[in-house]
């Protein structure tokens, strides 16, 4: 299943485009907000993954000193 952040970003692009076609400023802004939300979710996931990698690296280092 795709990441929910990417889905939100794509949904936002579609909604923004639909708003532009219909000349509906509120719908365009809603689409832009969905895109931003999706990008934030993706950045949060990347940050969380990076933190997990750092934790793993520290555990390896700590284990090396115990030997």
Order of alpha helices (4+ residues) and beta strands (2+ residues): alpha-alpha
